[in-house]
Amino acid sequence: NEVSSASLRQGSDVDVLTAGVSFAPTDRVRLKGQYAVAWLSDDEQSFGLIGATANTLKAFDQRSHVVTLAVSVIF
């Protein structure tokens, strides 16, 4: 007995948390730094046409970290 299903929902979520700092050791030089972490998730769910159960067909969760450093110099 085979149960067919139809896709009901696809969704992607992106959440980002970031923080930065800046430091000026002199009037003409500025050092900058920034850190960000991003959470990415994607899922696709199906609803069985026979029965009332929702199954996750595919899903992934990923976390990425980004560090940025910069120097600004005024001439």
N, C-alpha and C positions, 0 to 999 in steps of 0.2 A: 504494500500500500504506500504510494508515494504522495507526499504532501507538497503542493506547490505553494509558493509564497510571492508576495508583491512587496517591493521596497516602499516603505512609508516615510522614512526620515533619513536624511543625510545632514551631517553638521560638522562644522569645524570651529574650533575655539582657539584664540590666541590671547594669552595674558602675558603682560610684560611689566616687570618691576625694574626700575632704573634709579641710580644715584650717581651724583657727580661732585667733584671737588675742584677748586681752583686756588692756586697759590701764586702770589706775586713777590718773588724775592727781590726784584728791583722795579723801578717805575716803568721800564721798557720790556720786561720779560714776564710772561705769565705761563705757569705750568698748569695743565688741566688733565684730569682723569675722569673716566666714567666707566661704570660697571652696569651691565644689564643682564637679566636672566629672563628668558622667554619660555613659556610652557605652550606647546602646540599639541592639540588633540584633534582627532578626526574619527568619526564613527558612522557606520551605516547600519541601520536596523531594519529588520523585516518582520512582518506580522504574518504568521501562518494563516492561510485561508481556512484550513481545517484546524480547529483548536484556537485558543486565545493566548498564545505565548509569543512574546517578542524575543527574537534571537539577534545577537550581534554578529553580523556577517564578517565585518572587518573593523578593526580598531587599532589605533596606535597613539602612543603618548611619547612626546619627545621634549627634552629640556635642553636649551642652548644657553651658553654663557658667552658674553662678549665683553672684552676689556679694551678700552680705547685710551690712548695717551697722546697728548699734543703739547706743543710748545708754540706760543705766540710771541713774536718779537716785533716791536715798533721801531722803525728806523727814523 
